[in-house]
Amino acid sequence: MEKVNQAFLMCFVTYAVAMFTLEWFLNDLDKDTDRITEVRKEKKDRKKNEIRMGKVTFSVVCSLFTIGFFIYVKRTGGFSAWIKSANDAFFSRGGAGMFYLLFTHALLLLLFFEGQRGITGWRGYFRRFLYIVLLCASYTFIGSKSTTFMMILMLMADKVIKLETLDKKSILLIVLGLVIFVVGMIVRLGEIMTGSLITGINQILNYFDTFENFLIMTRDYSPDFLRTFFLPLNWPLVKLGITNFSEFFDMSVWLTMKYYPDSWMNGGTMQWPIEADMYMSFYYWGGIPLLIIYFATIALIYKKAQNRGAWQFIYIIEGFYILSHLRGGFLIYWYYWLIPLYIWLIIKYDKKQSLEPIKRYEIKEEEDKVS
């Protein structure tokens, strides 16, 4: 019982620190409401503020999407394997990971830049329709429910950033996310989900078992220092077969192999919460400053995303990955390719907008009308 109380306390402190950090760093956002509103209007009215990918970049990203998709499908058994069992095909993607990344991240970019464009005339609506068809056709092969929902938000990034928490559109998005999650479970698990209602509900609820796993770990391990924190940095070494430092590149992979070897043999991992990383690397309490730094960074990205397109792409990904951190650890190995992508987007597409030039533009336009 003492272990359960300690685990609940650690989880409570984690979420309390996260909420207070976000509140502290976002408390001045309302002061900029008028400025943000005017900049949003400017983005809507003037096409020159739209972020365009460019023909060369568009061609490269489309090529990466096509190459990644077809090689990924081929290495997971071909279209016939996906038709027979999408779940087995997705979990047999060992050796196709790089092409899966090319496929999904190229699609994320295509959807984001399409969402940044205004829709004018039937061509605009037809173009948007084609992107929606492309996303629907890719759904089964994406395999991840959260990635699919992230792609939908990418297509409407600017609108999503502006939504109020209890807005009707926000509620619809939440319902859509739940539908995607349930449908994704049915597509992936097939007969297991459709066998009976009780079995399906159990499968859905078993998806959220991180606290139980945390209790198991605290029962068997004592707090430690830096035992799991740097594991993700080991990712490229493990992929190259170099295991001198560690044979694991992820805390959840290590613990899954220890406690749930059958799941790992089937290509899946169980999840342990960020409290586990804090417990095994900083005796839990020493991880609080890192927790504050992380959520302060999320708040900063959100504020920048209010009126800068490139930052909206970063925020939507990082907003989703808050759940991955809370169900994982501080460092995640996929930052090896995400951080370079973020830097490229900021350098190439971060168009700084300020209120003063907007006002001068509007004043000059009024003067021209008078004269």
The 8 nearest C-alpha neighbors of each residue, nearest first, counted from 0:
[[1, 3, 2, 4, 5, 6, 214, 7],
 [0, 2, 4, 3, 5, 6, 7, 218],
 [3, 1, 5, 0, 4, 6, 214, 218],
 [2, 4, 0, 6, 1, 5, 7, 214],
 [5, 3, 7, 1, 6, 2, 8, 0],
 [6, 4, 8, 2, 3, 7, 1, 9],
 [5, 7, 3, 9, 8, 4, 2, 10],
 [8, 6, 4, 10, 9, 5, 11, 3],
 [9, 7, 11, 5, 6, 10, 4, 12],
 [8, 10, 6, 12, 11, 7, 13, 5],
 [9, 11, 13, 7, 8, 12, 6, 14],
 [10, 12, 8, 9, 14, 13, 7, 15],
 [11, 13, 15, 9, 10, 14, 16, 8],
 [14, 12, 10, 16, 11, 15, 9, 17],
 [13, 15, 17, 16, 11, 12, 18, 10],
 [14, 16, 12, 18, 17, 13, 11, 19],
 [17, 15, 19, 13, 14, 18, 20, 12],
 [16, 18, 14, 20, 15, 19, 294, 13],
 [19, 17, 15, 21, 20, 16, 22, 14],
 [18, 20, 22, 16, 21, 17, 23, 15],
 [21, 19, 23, 17, 22, 18, 16, 291],
 [20, 22, 18, 24, 23, 19, 25, 298],
 [21, 23, 19, 25, 20, 24, 26, 18],
 [24, 22, 20, 21, 26, 25, 19, 27],
 [23, 25, 21, 22, 26, 298, 20, 295],
 [26, 24, 22, 28, 27, 23, 21, 298],
 [25, 27, 23, 28, 22, 24, 29, 21],
 [28, 26, 30, 25, 29, 24, 31, 23],
 [29, 27, 30, 25, 26, 31, 32, 302],
 [28, 30, 32, 31, 27, 26, 25, 33],
 [31, 29, 28, 27, 32, 33, 26, 34],
 [30, 32, 34, 29, 28, 33, 35, 27],
 [33, 31, 29, 35, 34, 30, 36, 28],
 [34, 32, 36, 35, 31, 37, 30, 29],
 [33, 35, 37, 31, 36, 32, 38, 354],
 [34, 36, 38, 32, 37, 33, 31, 39],
 [35, 37, 39, 33, 34, 38, 32, 40],
 [38, 36, 40, 34, 39, 35, 41, 33],
 [37, 39, 41, 35, 40, 36, 42, 34],
 [40, 38, 42, 36, 41, 37, 35, 43],
 [41, 39, 37, 43, 38, 42, 44, 36],
 [40, 42, 38, 44, 39, 43, 45, 37],
 [43, 41, 39, 40, 48, 44, 45, 38],
 [42, 44, 40, 41, 45, 39, 46, 117],
 [45, 43, 41, 42, 40, 46, 39, 48],
 [46, 44, 47, 42, 41, 43, 48, 49],
 [45, 47, 48, 49, 44, 42, 43, 117],
 [46, 48, 45, 49, 50, 42, 44, 51],
 [49, 47, 46, 42, 45, 50, 41, 350],
 [50, 48, 46, 47, 116, 51, 115, 42],
 [49, 51, 115, 48, 52, 308, 348, 112],
 [52, 50, 53, 49, 112, 116, 115, 348],
 [51, 53, 57, 56, 112, 50, 54, 55],
 [52, 54, 56, 51, 55, 57, 58, 50],
 [55, 53, 57, 56, 58, 52, 59, 51],
 [54, 56, 58, 57, 53, 59, 52, 60],
 [55, 57, 59, 58, 53, 54, 52, 60],
 [56, 58, 54, 60, 55, 59, 53, 52],
 [59, 57, 61, 55, 56, 60, 54, 62],
 [58, 60, 56, 62, 57, 61, 63, 55],
 [59, 61, 63, 57, 62, 58, 105, 56],
 [62, 60, 64, 58, 63, 59, 57, 65],
 [63, 61, 59, 65, 60, 64, 66, 58],
 [64, 62, 60, 66, 61, 65, 67, 101],
 [63, 65, 102, 61, 105, 67, 62, 66],
 [66, 64, 62, 68, 63, 67, 61, 69],
 [67, 65, 63, 68, 69, 64, 62, 70],
 [66, 68, 98, 102, 101, 64, 65, 70],
 [67, 69, 102, 71, 65, 66, 70, 64],
 [68, 70, 72, 71, 66, 67, 73, 65],
 [69, 71, 73, 72, 67, 68, 74, 66],
 [70, 72, 68, 98, 74, 69, 95, 73],
 [73, 71, 77, 69, 75, 70, 74, 68],
 [72, 74, 77, 70, 75, 71, 76, 69],
 [75, 73, 71, 76, 72, 70, 95, 77],
 [76, 74, 72, 92, 88, 73, 91, 77],
 [77, 75, 80, 73, 74, 72, 88, 78],
 [76, 78, 73, 72, 79, 80, 75, 74],
 [77, 79, 81, 80, 82, 72, 76, 73],
 [78, 80, 82, 77, 81, 83, 76, 84],
 [81, 79, 83, 76, 78, 82, 77, 88],
 [80, 82, 85, 78, 84, 83, 79, 88],
 [81, 83, 79, 80, 84, 78, 85, 88],
 [82, 84, 80, 81, 79, 85, 88, 78],
 [85, 83, 81, 86, 87, 82, 80, 88],
 [84, 86, 81, 88, 87, 187, 89, 82],
 [85, 87, 187, 89, 84, 88, 188, 90],
 [88, 86, 90, 84, 89, 85, 91, 81],
 [87, 89, 85, 91, 75, 86, 81, 90],
 [90, 88, 86, 91, 87, 92, 85, 142],
 [89, 91, 266, 87, 92, 88, 86, 265],
 [92, 90, 88, 89, 93, 75, 87, 266],
 [91, 93, 95, 75, 90, 89, 94, 96],
 [94, 92, 95, 91, 96, 90, 266, 75],
 [95, 93, 96, 92, 74, 97, 91, 98],
 [96, 94, 92, 98, 71, 93, 97, 74],
 [95, 97, 99, 98, 94, 100, 93, 92],
 [98, 96, 100, 99, 95, 101, 94, 67],
 [97, 99, 67, 101, 71, 100, 95, 96],
 [100, 98, 96, 102, 97, 101, 71, 103],
 [99, 101, 97, 98, 103, 102, 104, 96],
 [102, 100, 98, 67, 99, 104, 103, 105],
 [101, 103, 67, 64, 68, 99, 100, 105],
 [104, 102, 106, 100, 105, 101, 99, 107],
 [105, 103, 107, 106, 101, 100, 102, 108],
 [106, 104, 64, 108, 107, 102, 103, 60],
 [105, 107, 109, 103, 104, 108, 110, 102],
 [108, 106, 104, 110, 105, 109, 150, 111],
 [107, 109, 111, 105, 106, 110, 112, 104],
 [110, 108, 106, 112, 111, 107, 113, 105],
 [109, 111, 154, 113, 107, 108, 112, 153],
 [112, 110, 153, 114, 108, 154, 113, 109],
 [111, 113, 115, 114, 109, 110, 108, 52],
 [112, 114, 110, 116, 115, 111, 109, 154],
 [113, 115, 154, 111, 155, 112, 116, 110],
 [116, 114, 112, 113, 50, 49, 111, 117],
 [117, 115, 113, 114, 49, 118, 112, 50],
 [116, 118, 119, 115, 123, 114, 46, 49],
 [119, 117, 123, 124, 116, 120, 127, 122],
 [120, 118, 123, 117, 121, 122, 124, 116],
 [119, 121, 122, 123, 118, 124, 125, 117],
 [120, 122, 124, 123, 125, 119, 118, 126],
 [123, 121, 125, 124, 120, 126, 119, 118],
 [122, 124, 118, 126, 119, 121, 125, 120],
 [123, 125, 127, 121, 126, 122, 128, 118],
 [126, 124, 128, 122, 127, 123, 121, 129],
 [127, 125, 123, 129, 128, 124, 122, 130],
 [126, 128, 124, 130, 129, 125, 123, 131],
 [129, 127, 125, 131, 126, 130, 124, 132],
 [130, 128, 132, 126, 127, 131, 133, 125],
 [129, 131, 133, 127, 132, 128, 134, 126],
 [130, 132, 128, 134, 133, 129, 135, 127],
 [133, 131, 129, 135, 130, 134, 136, 128],
 [134, 132, 130, 136, 131, 135, 129, 137],
 [133, 135, 137, 131, 132, 136, 138, 130],
 [134, 136, 132, 138, 137, 133, 131, 139],
 [135, 137, 133, 134, 138, 132, 139, 140],
 [138, 136, 134, 135, 140, 139, 141, 133],
 [139, 137, 135, 141, 140, 136, 134, 147],
 [138, 140, 141, 137, 142, 85, 136, 186],
 [139, 141, 142, 137, 138, 89, 85, 72],
 [142, 140, 138, 143, 139, 137, 147, 103],
 [141, 143, 140, 139, 89, 144, 138, 187],
 [144, 142, 146, 145, 141, 147, 183, 138],
 [145, 143, 147, 180, 146, 183, 179, 148],
 [144, 146, 148, 147, 143, 149, 319, 180],
 [147, 145, 149, 143, 148, 144, 150, 141],
 [148, 146, 150, 144, 149, 145, 143, 151],
 [147, 149, 151, 145, 150, 146, 176, 144],
 [148, 150, 146, 152, 147, 151, 145, 153],
 [151, 149, 153, 147, 148, 152, 107, 146],
 [150, 152, 148, 154, 153, 149, 147, 155],
 [151, 153, 149, 155, 154, 150, 156, 148],
 [154, 152, 111, 156, 150, 155, 151, 110],
 [153, 155, 114, 110, 111, 152, 151, 156],
 [154, 156, 152, 114, 153, 158, 157, 159],
 [157, 155, 153, 159, 152, 158, 154, 160],
 [156, 158, 160, 159, 155, 161, 311, 115],
 [159, 157, 161, 156, 160, 155, 162, 152],
 [158, 160, 156, 162, 161, 157, 155, 152],
 [159, 161, 157, 158, 162, 156, 305, 304],
 [162, 160, 158, 159, 163, 157, 305, 156],
 [163, 161, 159, 160, 169, 164, 158, 166],
 [162, 164, 166, 165, 161, 169, 168, 160],
 [163, 165, 166, 169, 162, 170, 167, 168],
 [166, 164, 163, 169, 167, 170, 168, 162],
 [165, 167, 169, 163, 168, 164, 170, 162],
 [168, 166, 170, 169, 171, 165, 172, 163],
 [167, 169, 171, 166, 170, 172, 162, 165],
 [170, 168, 172, 166, 171, 167, 164, 165],
 [169, 171, 173, 167, 172, 168, 174, 166],
 [172, 170, 168, 174, 169, 173, 175, 167],
 [173, 171, 175, 169, 170, 174, 176, 168],
 [172, 174, 176, 170, 175, 171, 169, 177],
 [173, 175, 171, 177, 176, 172, 178, 170],
 [176, 174, 172, 178, 173, 177, 171, 179],
 [175, 177, 173, 179, 174, 178, 172, 180],
 [178, 176, 180, 174, 175, 179, 181, 173],
 [177, 179, 175, 181, 180, 176, 182, 174],
 [178, 180, 176, 182, 177, 181, 183, 175],
 [181, 179, 177, 183, 178, 144, 182, 176],
 [180, 182, 184, 178, 183, 179, 177, 185],
 [183, 181, 185, 179, 184, 180, 178, 186],
 [182, 184, 186, 180, 181, 185, 179, 144],
 [183, 185, 181, 187, 182, 186, 188, 180],
 [184, 186, 182, 189, 188, 183, 192, 187],
 [187, 185, 183, 189, 184, 188, 182, 85],
 [186, 188, 86, 184, 185, 85, 189, 183],
 [189, 187, 185, 191, 184, 186, 86, 192],
 [188, 190, 185, 186, 191, 192, 187, 193],
 [191, 189, 193, 192, 194, 188, 185, 195],
 [192, 190, 194, 189, 188, 193, 199, 198],
 [191, 193, 199, 190, 185, 189, 194, 188],
 [192, 194, 190, 195, 191, 189, 199, 185],
 [195, 193, 190, 191, 192, 198, 196, 199],
 [196, 194, 198, 197, 193, 199, 192, 191],
 [195, 197, 199, 198, 200, 194, 193, 192],
 [198, 196, 200, 199, 195, 201, 202, 194],
 [199, 197, 201, 195, 200, 196, 202, 192],
 [198, 200, 192, 196, 202, 197, 201, 195],
 [199, 201, 203, 197, 202, 198, 204, 196],
 [202, 200, 198, 204, 203, 199, 205, 197],
 [201, 203, 205, 199, 200, 204, 198, 206],
 [202, 204, 200, 206, 201, 205, 199, 184],
 [203, 205, 201, 206, 202, 207, 200, 208],
 [206, 204, 202, 207, 203, 208, 201, 200],
 [205, 207, 204, 203, 208, 202, 209, 269],
 [208, 206, 205, 204, 209, 203, 210, 270],
 [207, 209, 211, 210, 205, 206, 212, 270],
 [208, 210, 271, 212, 211, 270, 272, 207],
 [211, 209, 213, 212, 208, 214, 272, 271],
 [210, 212, 214, 213, 209, 208, 215, 271],
 [213, 211, 209, 215, 210, 214, 271, 216],
 [212, 214, 210, 216, 211, 215, 271, 209],
 [215, 213, 211, 217, 212, 216, 218, 210],
 [216, 214, 212, 218, 213, 217, 211, 219],
 [215, 217, 213, 219, 218, 214, 220, 212],
 [218, 216, 214, 220, 219, 215, 213, 221],
 [217, 219, 215, 216, 220, 214, 2, 221],
 [218, 220, 216, 217, 215, 221, 214, 213],
 [221, 219, 217, 216, 218, 222, 279, 223],
 [220, 222, 223, 217, 219, 279, 218, 278],
 [223, 221, 282, 279, 278, 220, 224, 280],
 [222, 224, 279, 280, 282, 226, 221, 281],
 [223, 225, 280, 281, 226, 279, 282, 222],
 [280, 226, 224, 228, 227, 281, 279, 223],
 [225, 227, 280, 224, 279, 228, 223, 229],
 [226, 228, 230, 225, 229, 280, 250, 276],
 [229, 227, 225, 230, 280, 226, 276, 330],
 [228, 230, 232, 231, 227, 225, 233, 330],
 [229, 231, 248, 233, 227, 232, 249, 228],
 [232, 230, 332, 248, 233, 249, 234, 331],
 [233, 231, 230, 234, 229, 332, 248, 235],
 [232, 234, 248, 231, 230, 236, 235, 237],
 [233, 235, 248, 237, 231, 236, 232, 332],
 [236, 234, 238, 237, 233, 239, 232, 248],
 [237, 235, 241, 239, 238, 233, 234, 240],
 [236, 238, 240, 241, 234, 239, 235, 242],
 [237, 239, 235, 236, 240, 234, 241, 233],
 [240, 238, 236, 237, 241, 235, 242, 234],
 [239, 241, 237, 238, 242, 236, 246, 235],
 [242, 240, 236, 237, 239, 243, 238, 246],
 [241, 243, 246, 245, 244, 237, 240, 236],
 [244, 242, 245, 241, 246, 236, 237, 240],
 [245, 243, 242, 246, 233, 241, 236, 247],
 [246, 244, 242, 247, 243, 233, 248, 230],
 [245, 247, 242, 237, 248, 244, 243, 241],
 [248, 246, 245, 249, 253, 230, 252, 237],
 [249, 247, 231, 230, 234, 233, 237, 232],
 [250, 248, 252, 231, 230, 251, 247, 253],
 [249, 251, 253, 252, 227, 254, 230, 248],
 [250, 252, 254, 253, 249, 270, 255, 271],
 [251, 253, 255, 249, 250, 254, 268, 256],
 [254, 252, 250, 256, 251, 255, 247, 249],
 [253, 255, 257, 251, 256, 252, 258, 250],
 [256, 254, 259, 252, 258, 257, 253, 269],
 [255, 257, 260, 253, 254, 259, 258, 263],
 [256, 258, 254, 255, 259, 260, 253, 252],
 [257, 259, 255, 256, 254, 260, 253, 261],
 [260, 258, 255, 261, 262, 256, 257, 263],
 [261, 259, 256, 263, 262, 264, 258, 255],
 [260, 262, 264, 263, 259, 265, 256, 267],
 [263, 261, 265, 267, 260, 264, 259, 268],
 [262, 264, 266, 267, 260, 265, 261, 268],
 [263, 265, 261, 266, 262, 260, 267, 256],
 [266, 264, 262, 263, 267, 261, 90, 91],
 [265, 267, 263, 90, 264, 262, 91, 268],
 [268, 266, 263, 262, 265, 269, 90, 264],
 [267, 269, 263, 255, 252, 262, 270, 251],
 [268, 270, 255, 251, 267, 271, 262, 259],
 [269, 271, 251, 209, 326, 268, 327, 272],
 [270, 272, 209, 326, 327, 251, 213, 212],
 [273, 271, 326, 327, 274, 325, 275, 209],
 [272, 274, 328, 325, 327, 276, 275, 326],
 [273, 275, 277, 272, 276, 278, 283, 10],
 [276, 274, 278, 273, 277, 272, 279, 213],
 [277, 275, 273, 279, 278, 328, 274, 280],
 [276, 278, 283, 274, 281, 286, 280, 275],
 [279, 277, 283, 282, 275, 222, 276, 280],
 [280, 278, 223, 222, 276, 277, 226, 275],
 [225, 279, 281, 224, 226, 277, 223, 278],
 [280, 282, 285, 283, 224, 277, 286, 278],
 [281, 283, 278, 222, 223, 284, 285, 280],
 [282, 284, 278, 277, 281, 286, 285, 274],
 [285, 283, 286, 287, 282, 281, 277, 278],
 [284, 286, 281, 283, 287, 282, 288, 277],
 [285, 287, 277, 284, 289, 281, 283, 288],
 [286, 288, 290, 289, 285, 284, 291, 283],
 [289, 287, 291, 290, 286, 292, 285, 284],
 [290, 288, 292, 286, 291, 287, 293, 329],
 [289, 291, 287, 293, 288, 292, 286, 294],
 [290, 292, 288, 289, 294, 293, 295, 20],
 [293, 291, 289, 295, 290, 294, 296, 288],
 [294, 292, 290, 296, 295, 291, 289, 297],
 [293, 295, 297, 296, 291, 292, 17, 21],
 [294, 296, 298, 292, 297, 293, 291, 20],
 [297, 295, 299, 293, 294, 298, 292, 300],
 [296, 298, 294, 300, 295, 299, 301, 293],
 [299, 297, 295, 301, 296, 300, 21, 24],
 [300, 298, 296, 302, 301, 297, 295, 303],
 [301, 299, 303, 297, 302, 298, 314, 304],
 [302, 300, 304, 298, 299, 303, 314, 297],
 [301, 303, 299, 304, 300, 305, 298, 28],
 [304, 302, 300, 305, 301, 310, 307, 299],
 [303, 305, 311, 310, 301, 307, 302, 306],
 [306, 304, 303, 302, 307, 160, 301, 35],
 [307, 305, 304, 303, 308, 38, 39, 35],
 [308, 306, 304, 310, 309, 305, 303, 349],
 [307, 309, 311, 310, 306, 304, 50, 312],
 [310, 308, 311, 349, 312, 307, 348, 344],
 [309, 311, 304, 313, 312, 308, 307, 314],
 [310, 312, 304, 314, 308, 309, 313, 315],
 [313, 311, 310, 309, 315, 314, 316, 111],
 [314, 312, 310, 311, 316, 315, 317, 341],
 [313, 315, 317, 311, 316, 318, 312, 300],
 [314, 316, 318, 312, 317, 313, 311, 319],
 [317, 315, 319, 313, 314, 318, 320, 312],
 [316, 318, 320, 314, 319, 315, 313, 321],
 [319, 317, 315, 316, 321, 320, 314, 297],
 [320, 318, 316, 317, 321, 322, 315, 149],
 [319, 321, 323, 317, 322, 318, 324, 316],
 [320, 322, 324, 319, 323, 318, 325, 317],
 [323, 321, 325, 320, 324, 326, 319, 318],
 [324, 322, 320, 326, 321, 325, 327, 319],
 [325, 323, 327, 328, 321, 326, 322, 329],
 [324, 326, 273, 322, 272, 323, 327, 321],
 [327, 325, 272, 323, 324, 271, 273, 322],
 [328, 326, 324, 273, 272, 325, 323, 271],
 [327, 329, 273, 324, 276, 330, 325, 331],
 [328, 330, 324, 331, 273, 228, 327, 276],
 [329, 331, 328, 231, 332, 228, 229, 324],
 [332, 330, 231, 333, 334, 329, 328, 249],
 [331, 333, 231, 334, 335, 234, 232, 330],
 [332, 334, 335, 331, 336, 337, 231, 338],
 [335, 333, 337, 336, 332, 338, 331, 330],
 [334, 336, 333, 337, 332, 338, 339, 232],
 [335, 337, 334, 339, 338, 333, 340, 332],
 [336, 338, 334, 340, 339, 335, 341, 333],
 [337, 339, 341, 340, 334, 336, 342, 335],
 [340, 338, 342, 341, 337, 336, 343, 335],
 [339, 341, 337, 343, 338, 342, 344, 336],
 [342, 340, 338, 344, 339, 343, 337, 345],
 [341, 343, 339, 345, 340, 344, 346, 338],
 [344, 342, 340, 346, 341, 345, 347, 339],
 [343, 345, 341, 347, 348, 342, 346, 309],
 [346, 344, 349, 342, 348, 343, 347, 309],
 [347, 345, 343, 344, 348, 342, 349, 341],
 [346, 348, 344, 345, 343, 349, 350, 342],
 [347, 349, 344, 345, 350, 309, 346, 50],
 [348, 350, 345, 309, 351, 346, 347, 307],
 [351, 349, 348, 352, 307, 308, 48, 309],
 [350, 352, 349, 353, 307, 306, 348, 308],
 [353, 351, 350, 354, 306, 307, 38, 356],
 [352, 354, 355, 356, 351, 357, 38, 34],
 [353, 355, 357, 356, 358, 34, 38, 352],
 [354, 356, 358, 357, 353, 359, 360, 352],
 [357, 355, 359, 358, 354, 360, 353, 352],
 [358, 356, 360, 354, 355, 359, 361, 353],
 [357, 359, 361, 355, 360, 356, 362, 354],
 [360, 358, 356, 362, 361, 357, 363, 355],
 [361, 359, 357, 363, 358, 362, 356, 364],
 [360, 362, 364, 358, 359, 363, 357, 365],
 [363, 361, 359, 365, 364, 360, 358, 366],
 [364, 362, 366, 360, 365, 361, 359, 367],
 [363, 365, 361, 367, 362, 366, 360, 368],
 [364, 366, 368, 362, 363, 367, 361, 369],
 [367, 365, 363, 369, 368, 364, 370, 362],
 [366, 368, 364, 370, 365, 369, 363, 362],
 [367, 369, 365, 366, 370, 364, 363, 362],
 [370, 368, 366, 367, 365, 364, 363, 362],
 [369, 367, 368, 366, 365, 364, 363, 362]]
